[in-house]
Amino acid sequence: MTVSNNGDGSAALTLTSAVVDGVDVIQVTGLLDATTRDQFADYLAAEAAEHGHDMVLDLSGVTFMDSRALGLIVHQWQVSTQAGGRFALTGVEYAKTKVMWITGLAQRLPLYDTVGDALAAFGRPV
C-alpha cells in the first residue's frame, strides 16, 4: 500500500493492489490530481513492471479526478494494450470523474461496473 499525506494526517491518495487470476487489480482511493499524479504514475509503472500489463483500475474510491490524472490513465491504457495486455476501469462515477465525459474518453476507455465484470470481459473466471 502507498499513502500520500496531506500534512494534516489525512491521506490524499491510497493505492493497493492484488493479483486476481493473473490480472493486477489496483484499488484507487482519494484524489487523482496534480498533487498525487507523480505518486500514481510511479505506482502504476512499478505494478506493470512487477505483474505485467493486464490491469484493472478500480476507481470506486476516487473522490476527484483532474485532466492530468486522466492523461496518465490514458497513457497506461495505451502502454498496456500496446504490450499485448488488457486494461479496464471499474467503479467510475460521473460526479467524481466528470473529466472523462467532458473529454469524450468515457466512450473510448474500457469501463465496467465491477472488477468481476472486467475480469469476465478478460475471459477470466470471477
C-alpha positions as CSV (number, residue, x, y, z in Angstrom):
1,M,0.0,0.0,0.0
2,T,1.2,3.5,-0.8
3,V,-0.2,6.5,1.1
4,S,0.3,10.2,0.3
5,N,-0.1,12.5,3.3
6,N,-1.7,15.9,3.2
7,G,0.4,17.2,6.1
8,D,-2.6,17.1,8.4
9,G,-2.5,13.3,8.9
10,S,-5.2,12.5,6.2
11,A,-4.4,10.5,3.2
12,A,-4.7,12.3,-0.2
13,L,-4.3,9.0,-2.2
14,T,-4.2,5.4,-1.2
15,L,-3.2,2.7,-3.7
16,T,-3.5,-1.0,-3.0
17,S,-3.2,-4.0,-5.4
18,A,-3.8,-7.7,-5.6
19,V,-3.3,-10.1,-8.4
20,V,-6.6,-11.8,-9.2
21,D,-6.4,-14.7,-11.7
22,G,-3.2,-13.2,-13.2
23,V,-4.6,-9.7,-13.5
24,D,-3.3,-6.8,-11.4
25,V,-6.3,-5.2,-9.7
26,I,-5.4,-1.8,-8.3
27,Q,-7.8,-0.1,-5.9
28,V,-7.6,3.7,-6.0
29,T,-8.9,5.8,-3.1
30,G,-8.8,9.5,-2.8
31,L,-7.7,12.4,-5.0
32,L,-6.3,11.9,-8.5
33,D,-5.0,15.4,-9.3
34,A,-1.7,17.3,-9.8
35,T,-0.8,16.8,-6.1
36,T,-0.9,12.9,-6.4
37,R,-0.1,12.4,-10.1
38,D,3.5,11.5,-9.6
39,Q,2.7,9.0,-6.8
40,F,0.0,7.5,-9.1
41,A,2.4,7.3,-12.1
42,D,5.2,5.7,-10.1
43,Y,2.8,3.1,-8.6
44,L,1.3,2.1,-12.0
45,A,4.8,1.8,-13.5
46,A,6.0,-0.4,-10.6
47,E,2.9,-2.6,-10.8
48,A,3.2,-3.1,-14.5
49,A,6.9,-3.9,-14.2
50,E,6.2,-6.5,-11.4
51,H,2.9,-8.0,-12.6
52,G,2.7,-7.4,-16.3
53,H,0.3,-5.4,-18.5
54,D,-3.1,-7.0,-17.6
55,M,-4.5,-4.3,-15.3
56,V,-7.8,-3.3,-13.8
57,L,-8.1,0.1,-12.0
58,D,-10.9,0.2,-9.5
59,L,-11.8,3.9,-9.2
60,S,-14.8,3.4,-6.9
61,G,-12.9,5.1,-4.1
62,V,-11.9,8.2,-6.1
63,T,-13.2,11.4,-4.7
64,F,-12.0,13.7,-7.6
65,M,-10.1,13.3,-10.8
66,D,-8.5,16.0,-12.9
67,S,-7.3,16.0,-16.5
68,R,-3.7,15.3,-15.7
69,A,-4.7,12.1,-13.9
70,L,-6.9,11.2,-16.8
71,G,-4.0,11.7,-19.1
72,L,-2.0,9.3,-17.0
73,I,-4.8,6.7,-17.1
74,V,-5.0,7.0,-20.9
75,H,-1.2,6.6,-21.1
76,Q,-1.3,3.4,-19.0
77,W,-4.2,2.1,-21.1
78,Q,-2.1,2.7,-24.3
79,V,1.1,1.1,-22.8
80,S,-0.9,-1.9,-21.6
81,T,-2.7,-2.6,-24.8
82,Q,0.4,-1.9,-27.0
83,A,2.3,-4.5,-24.9
84,G,-0.5,-7.1,-25.5
85,G,-2.1,-6.6,-22.2
86,R,-5.7,-5.9,-21.3
87,F,-6.8,-2.8,-19.4
88,A,-10.1,-1.8,-17.7
89,L,-11.6,0.8,-15.4
90,T,-14.2,-0.1,-12.9
91,G,-16.4,1.9,-10.4
92,V,-16.2,5.1,-12.4
93,E,-18.7,7.6,-11.1
94,Y,-19.7,10.6,-13.2
95,A,-19.9,13.1,-10.3
96,K,-16.3,12.3,-9.3
97,T,-14.7,11.8,-12.8
98,K,-16.6,14.3,-15.0
99,V,-13.4,15.0,-16.9
100,M,-13.9,11.5,-18.6
101,W,-17.2,12.6,-20.1
102,I,-16.1,16.2,-20.8
103,T,-13.2,14.9,-23.0
104,G,-15.3,12.1,-24.6
105,L,-12.9,9.5,-23.2
106,A,-15.7,7.8,-21.3
107,Q,-16.9,6.5,-24.6
108,R,-13.5,5.2,-25.6
109,L,-12.0,3.8,-22.4
110,P,-13.0,0.2,-21.3
111,L,-15.4,0.9,-18.4
112,Y,-17.1,-1.8,-16.3
113,D,-19.3,-1.6,-13.3
114,T,-17.3,-4.1,-11.2
115,V,-14.0,-5.8,-11.0
116,G,-15.8,-9.1,-11.6
117,D,-17.3,-7.7,-14.8
118,A,-13.9,-6.6,-16.1
119,L,-12.3,-9.9,-15.3
120,A,-15.2,-11.7,-17.1
121,A,-14.5,-9.5,-20.1
122,F,-10.9,-10.5,-20.0
123,G,-12.0,-14.1,-20.2
124,R,-11.0,-14.8,-16.6
125,P,-13.2,-16.6,-14.0
126,V,-14.8,-14.4,-11.4
